[in-house]
Amino acid sequence: MISANNTWATDLKIKVNNIDIKRGGNIIVMIFGEEGFPKKHEMAFFTQSKKLRNETMKFSFDVNMEELAVKVLHDENGDGKVSKNWTGIWPKEGLGFSNDQKISLKGAPKYNNSKLLKEQFKDGINISITYP
């Protein structure tokens, strides 16, 4: 018997591109609802971390969400956090976000600009990492 939740679950496939393999470390993919995005990693609904292997890596999640936002962190030092440069403001590790959002002078991407509806993510998404 299939439960009601599984009847609409989506196998979300995420392809992470533009990984700088010389930097080493891990790639962490986080799936968020609006709350906590993108800074509060502990509030992500789903998280996967994989040791860096290639310039492109694939991740898969079984999600029961109608909308979501994705954050990808190239965690070079393995601490699970976004390390900052000497300013204490700008990241020094690579980041990627759904809808090709970027860190800007206004700060981190907003959920409403990054969110994807189920129709947009049901066939998979690509996220490119941007490095400082």
Protein Blocks (a to p, Z undefined) as FASTA:
>chain_A
ZZfklmmgccdddddehiafkngpidddddddfeopaklmmlpfbdcddddfbfbdcddd
dddbfbdcddddddfkonopacddfkomaccbdcddehhiacdfkbpadfklmpccfklm
mnopadddddZZ
